[in-house]
Amino acid sequence: MEFDISGVSTMRETCRPLGSTDLSVFPVALGGTAFGMKAGTRESHRLLDTYRAGGGNFLDTADSYRPPVEEIAGFDSESIIGSWLKTSGARDEMVIATKVGKHPAYPGLRATNIRRAAEASLRRLRTDRIDLYFAHFDDQGVPVEETASAFSELVDAGMIRHIGLSDFSGKRVSEWMDVAARNGLHPPVAVQPHYNAVERSGFETDLMPVALHHALATVPYRGLALGFLTGKHRLERDDARFSPAAQYVNERGAQVLDALDEIAQERGVQISTVALAWLAARPTVVAPILSSRNAAQLPALLAAAELTLTDAENRRLDEASGRLVPQG
């Protein structure tokens, strides 16, 4: 079964520079959290095919996105992406991001662990380089100098092209940047925070100023707030409280959905398209990460790459979500 992506450009003219790098990425990244867990290999490959057909070229995964049963080999997200890259022949079209630090066999950010984990990720992805390699979390038990040096050595070895930091505070990103500058190391080029229309204050008051100062690309995860910004969970629905998105089912969340509903109706698109388009237009944001368990959900999400909200529409959403983006 094929899905209609006729409203989505199949060209790459919408791609954006990934921070200070020479990489150019589609404004919406495809996350691999569902691969091997909520979507089997066949459906995952259909998701990847549909994303590619819609012009997408930016895949985000992690070595820890895997089934909980150790004996199930080859059904982790990296392996599924690797098998698709081999069968599709799409490796050189794609920008591949993955992460280190949470795999049970390679926990933490010690230097020796980082290199072993990178080697394992390369094998699973069936590639000779990782385009963007994230520290999956801030391992404060390891000196920044050790971790930063280990990542920089991977760049020198050609195993990775660029460095990213996931779930780091602004202070800790600044510390890493200072260490890199003092020691002549390759600096990070991207950050990956939890950021969306109902989760704004943590990023905008702490990490955004640092990203602006260092020209870091922001690749936010949970861009649809665990599905809340699709409009599926609302105050009047009794089943909303059983969803992981229940934390957003409140008066403020309802205000955000009302604003999204109005704009979506005026534009003739789905509210998830509007939510992602708003996020993609935030300062420093290059590509929100979307996650989906089936290919039928993708067209509305990919359409965000071609939806440009007006200043008035952006202000409406800023005010509804209760915080204005700082200027600078």
C-alpha positions as CSV (number, residue, x, y, z in Angstrom):
1,M,0.0,0.0,0.0
2,E,1.3,3.4,-0.9
3,F,0.6,6.7,0.9
4,D,0.0,10.0,-0.7
5,I,2.9,12.4,-0.3
6,S,1.9,14.6,-3.2
7,G,1.8,17.6,-1.0
8,V,5.3,17.2,0.1
9,S,8.3,18.2,-2.0
10,T,10.5,15.4,-3.2
11,M,13.3,17.9,-3.8
12,R,15.9,18.9,-1.2
13,E,15.6,22.7,-1.7
14,T,14.0,22.8,1.8
15,C,17.1,21.4,3.5
16,R,19.0,23.5,6.1
17,P,22.6,23.7,7.2
18,L,23.3,21.7,10.3
19,G,24.8,24.5,12.4
20,S,28.4,25.3,11.4
21,T,28.9,22.0,9.5
22,D,28.9,21.3,5.8
23,L,25.9,19.0,6.2
24,S,22.5,19.9,4.9
25,V,19.4,18.3,6.5
26,F,15.7,18.1,5.9
27,P,13.7,20.4,8.4
28,V,12.1,17.3,10.0
29,A,14.2,14.4,11.2
30,L,12.9,10.9,11.5
31,G,13.5,9.3,14.9
32,G,14.2,5.6,15.3
33,T,12.8,5.0,18.7
34,A,10.0,2.9,17.4
35,F,12.1,0.7,15.2
36,G,12.3,-2.8,16.5
37,M,9.9,-2.1,19.4
38,K,6.7,-0.6,18.2
39,A,7.4,-1.2,14.5
40,G,8.9,-4.4,13.1
41,T,11.5,-4.5,10.4
42,R,9.1,-4.4,7.5
43,E,7.1,-1.5,8.8
44,S,10.2,0.3,9.8
45,H,11.6,0.0,6.3
46,R,8.2,1.3,5.0
47,L,8.6,4.3,7.3
48,L,12.1,4.9,6.0
49,D,11.0,4.6,2.4
50,T,8.2,7.0,2.9
51,Y,10.4,9.5,4.7
52,R,13.0,9.3,1.9
53,A,10.3,9.7,-0.8
54,G,9.1,12.8,0.9
55,G,12.5,14.4,0.7
56,G,13.7,13.4,4.1
57,N,17.4,12.7,4.7
58,F,18.0,13.1,8.5
59,L,17.8,9.9,10.7
60,D,18.2,10.0,14.4
61,T,18.7,6.9,16.5
62,A,20.7,5.6,19.5
63,D,22.5,2.4,20.4
64,S,20.0,2.0,23.3
65,Y,16.9,2.0,21.1
66,R,16.4,-1.8,21.3
67,P,14.1,-4.5,22.6
68,P,14.6,-5.3,26.3
69,V,15.3,-9.0,25.6
70,E,19.1,-9.4,25.0
71,E,18.6,-12.5,22.9
72,I,16.7,-10.7,20.2
73,A,19.6,-9.8,17.9
74,G,19.1,-7.6,14.8
75,F,15.9,-6.0,15.9
76,D,17.4,-2.9,17.5
77,S,16.9,0.5,15.8
78,E,20.5,0.8,14.5
79,S,20.5,-2.7,12.9
80,I,17.1,-2.0,11.2
81,I,18.4,1.3,9.8
82,G,21.6,-0.5,8.7
83,S,19.7,-3.2,6.9
84,W,17.6,-0.5,5.2
85,L,20.7,1.5,4.2
86,K,22.1,-1.6,2.6
87,T,19.0,-2.7,0.7
88,S,18.0,0.9,-0.4
89,G,21.5,2.1,-1.3
90,A,20.6,5.4,0.3
91,R,23.6,5.8,2.7
92,D,25.2,8.7,0.8
93,E,21.9,10.5,0.7
94,M,21.3,10.2,4.5
95,V,22.7,12.1,7.4
96,I,22.9,9.6,10.3
97,A,22.8,10.6,13.9
98,T,23.2,8.1,16.8
99,K,24.1,8.3,20.5
100,V,26.3,6.7,23.0
101,G,26.0,6.2,26.8
102,K,22.9,4.2,27.5
103,H,23.5,0.8,25.9
104,P,23.7,-1.9,28.6
105,A,27.0,-3.2,27.2
106,Y,28.5,0.3,26.8
107,P,27.1,2.4,29.7
108,G,28.5,5.9,30.4
109,L,30.9,8.2,28.7
110,R,34.4,6.9,29.7
111,A,36.8,7.2,26.8
112,T,37.4,3.4,26.2
113,N,33.6,2.8,26.3
114,I,32.9,5.6,23.8
115,R,35.2,4.1,21.2
116,R,33.9,0.5,21.7
117,A,30.3,1.7,21.4
118,A,31.1,3.7,18.3
119,E,32.7,0.6,16.7
120,A,29.6,-1.4,17.6
121,S,27.2,1.3,16.2
122,L,29.2,1.4,12.9
123,R,28.8,-2.4,12.6
124,R,25.0,-2.3,13.2
125,L,24.5,0.7,10.9
126,R,26.6,-1.0,8.2
127,T,28.5,2.2,7.5
128,D,32.0,3.5,7.7
129,R,31.1,6.8,9.5
130,I,28.5,8.3,11.7
131,D,27.6,11.9,10.6
132,L,26.5,13.2,14.0
133,Y,27.5,11.3,17.2
134,F,25.7,12.4,20.4
135,A,26.6,12.0,24.0
136,H,23.2,10.6,25.1
137,F,23.3,12.2,28.5
138,D,25.6,14.2,30.7
139,D,27.7,11.7,32.6
140,Q,28.9,13.9,35.4
141,G,30.9,11.0,36.9
142,V,33.5,11.4,34.0
143,P,35.6,14.5,33.6
144,V,34.6,16.6,30.6
145,E,38.2,16.6,29.4
146,E,38.2,12.8,29.0
147,T,34.8,12.6,27.2
148,A,35.5,15.6,24.9
149,S,38.9,14.1,24.0
150,A,37.4,10.7,23.2
151,F,34.8,12.2,20.9
152,S,37.4,14.4,19.2
153,E,39.6,11.4,18.6
154,L,36.7,9.6,16.8
155,V,36.5,12.6,14.5
156,D,40.2,12.5,13.8
157,A,39.9,8.7,13.1
158,G,37.1,9.4,10.6
159,M,34.7,7.2,12.5
160,I,32.4,10.2,13.2
161,R,32.1,13.5,11.4
162,H,30.6,15.7,14.1
163,I,29.8,15.8,17.8
164,G,26.4,16.5,19.5
165,L,25.2,16.7,23.1
166,S,21.8,15.4,24.2
167,D,20.1,16.5,27.4
168,F,23.0,18.7,28.6
169,S,22.4,21.9,30.5
170,G,23.6,25.2,29.1
171,K,26.3,25.3,31.8
172,R,27.6,21.9,30.9
173,V,27.6,22.6,27.1
174,S,29.6,25.8,27.8
175,E,32.0,23.8,29.9
176,W,32.5,21.3,27.0
177,M,33.0,24.2,24.5
178,D,35.6,25.8,26.8
179,V,37.5,22.5,27.2
180,A,37.5,22.0,23.4
181,A,38.8,25.5,22.8
182,R,41.6,25.2,25.4
183,N,42.8,21.8,24.1
184,G,42.3,22.2,20.4
185,L,39.6,19.5,20.2
186,H,36.7,19.3,17.8
187,P,33.8,21.1,19.4
188,P,30.1,20.0,19.5
189,V,28.0,21.3,16.7
190,A,24.5,20.4,17.9
191,V,22.4,19.9,21.0
192,Q,19.3,17.7,21.4
193,P,16.9,18.9,24.1
194,H,13.3,18.1,25.1
195,Y,11.5,21.0,23.5
196,N,8.0,21.6,22.1
197,A,5.1,24.0,22.4
198,V,4.2,22.8,25.9
199,E,7.8,22.3,27.1
200,R,9.5,25.6,26.5
201,S,11.0,27.1,29.6
202,G,13.8,24.7,30.3
203,F,15.3,25.1,26.8
204,E,14.6,28.7,26.2
205,T,15.9,30.1,29.5
206,D,18.9,27.8,29.8
207,L,20.2,26.1,26.7
208,M,19.0,28.4,23.9
209,P,21.3,31.3,24.8
210,V,24.3,29.0,24.7
211,A,23.2,27.5,21.4
212,L,22.8,31.0,20.0
213,H,26.2,32.1,21.3
214,H,28.1,29.1,19.8
215,A,25.9,28.7,16.7
216,L,24.9,25.2,17.7
217,A,22.2,23.4,15.8
218,T,19.2,22.4,17.9
219,V,17.5,19.0,17.1
220,P,14.7,18.7,19.6
221,Y,13.0,15.5,20.6
222,R,9.4,14.9,21.6
223,G,8.3,17.7,19.2
224,L,4.7,16.5,19.6
225,A,4.8,16.2,23.4
226,L,4.2,12.4,23.5
227,G,1.3,12.8,21.0
228,F,-0.5,15.6,22.9
229,L,0.1,18.1,20.1
230,T,-1.6,15.8,17.6
231,G,-4.9,16.7,19.4
232,K,-5.7,13.2,20.5
233,H,-5.7,14.0,24.2
234,R,-8.1,16.7,25.4
235,L,-9.7,17.7,28.6
236,E,-13.2,16.4,27.7
237,R,-12.0,12.9,26.9
238,D,-12.1,10.5,29.8
239,D,-9.3,8.3,28.4
240,A,-6.8,11.2,28.3
241,R,-5.7,10.5,31.8
242,F,-4.3,7.0,30.8
243,S,-2.0,8.5,28.2
244,P,1.7,9.4,28.8
245,A,0.7,12.8,27.6
246,A,-1.8,13.3,30.5
247,Q,0.6,15.7,32.1
248,Y,-0.4,18.3,29.4
249,V,-4.1,17.8,29.8
250,N,-4.8,21.0,31.6
251,E,-5.9,24.6,31.0
252,R,-2.6,25.7,29.4
253,G,-2.5,22.6,27.2
254,A,-6.1,23.3,26.1
255,Q,-5.1,26.8,25.1
256,V,-2.2,25.5,23.0
257,L,-4.5,23.0,21.3
258,D,-7.1,25.8,20.6
259,A,-4.5,27.9,18.9
260,L,-3.2,25.0,16.9
261,D,-6.8,24.0,15.9
262,E,-7.5,27.6,14.7
263,I,-4.4,27.8,12.6
264,A,-4.7,24.3,11.2
265,Q,-8.3,24.9,10.1
266,E,-7.3,28.2,8.5
267,R,-4.4,26.5,6.6
268,G,-6.2,23.3,5.8
269,V,-3.6,21.1,7.5
270,Q,-3.4,18.8,10.5
271,I,-2.5,20.3,13.9
272,S,0.6,18.1,14.2
273,T,1.8,19.8,11.0
274,V,1.3,23.2,12.6
275,A,3.0,22.2,15.9
276,L,6.1,20.9,14.0
277,A,6.2,23.9,11.7
278,W,6.2,26.2,14.7
279,L,9.0,24.3,16.4
280,A,11.1,24.2,13.2
281,A,11.0,28.0,13.1
282,R,12.3,28.6,16.6
283,P,15.8,30.2,17.0
284,T,18.6,27.6,16.5
285,V,16.2,24.8,15.7
286,V,17.2,23.0,12.5
287,A,15.0,19.9,12.5
288,P,12.6,18.6,15.1
289,I,12.6,14.8,15.5
290,L,9.4,13.1,14.6
291,S,8.7,9.5,15.7
292,S,6.0,7.3,14.1
293,R,5.1,3.7,14.3
294,N,3.5,3.5,10.8
295,A,4.0,5.1,7.5
296,A,0.4,6.4,7.2
297,Q,1.2,9.0,9.9
298,L,4.2,10.5,8.0
299,P,2.6,12.7,5.3
300,A,1.1,15.2,7.9
301,L,4.4,15.4,9.7
302,L,6.6,15.8,6.6
303,A,4.2,18.6,5.4
304,A,5.7,20.7,8.3
305,A,8.8,21.1,6.1
306,E,6.8,23.3,3.7
307,L,4.5,25.1,6.1
308,T,5.7,28.6,7.0
309,L,3.7,30.3,9.7
310,T,3.1,34.0,9.6
311,D,4.4,36.3,12.4
312,A,0.8,36.6,13.7
313,E,0.4,32.8,13.8
314,N,3.7,32.4,15.6
315,R,2.7,35.1,18.2
316,R,-0.7,33.3,18.7
317,L,1.1,30.1,19.6
318,D,3.8,31.9,21.7
319,E,1.1,33.5,23.8
320,A,-1.0,30.4,24.1
321,S,1.9,28.4,25.4
322,G,2.7,31.0,27.9
323,R,6.3,32.0,27.1
324,L,7.7,34.3,24.5
325,V,11.0,33.3,22.8
326,P,13.8,35.6,23.9
327,Q,15.3,37.8,21.3
328,G,19.0,37.7,20.4
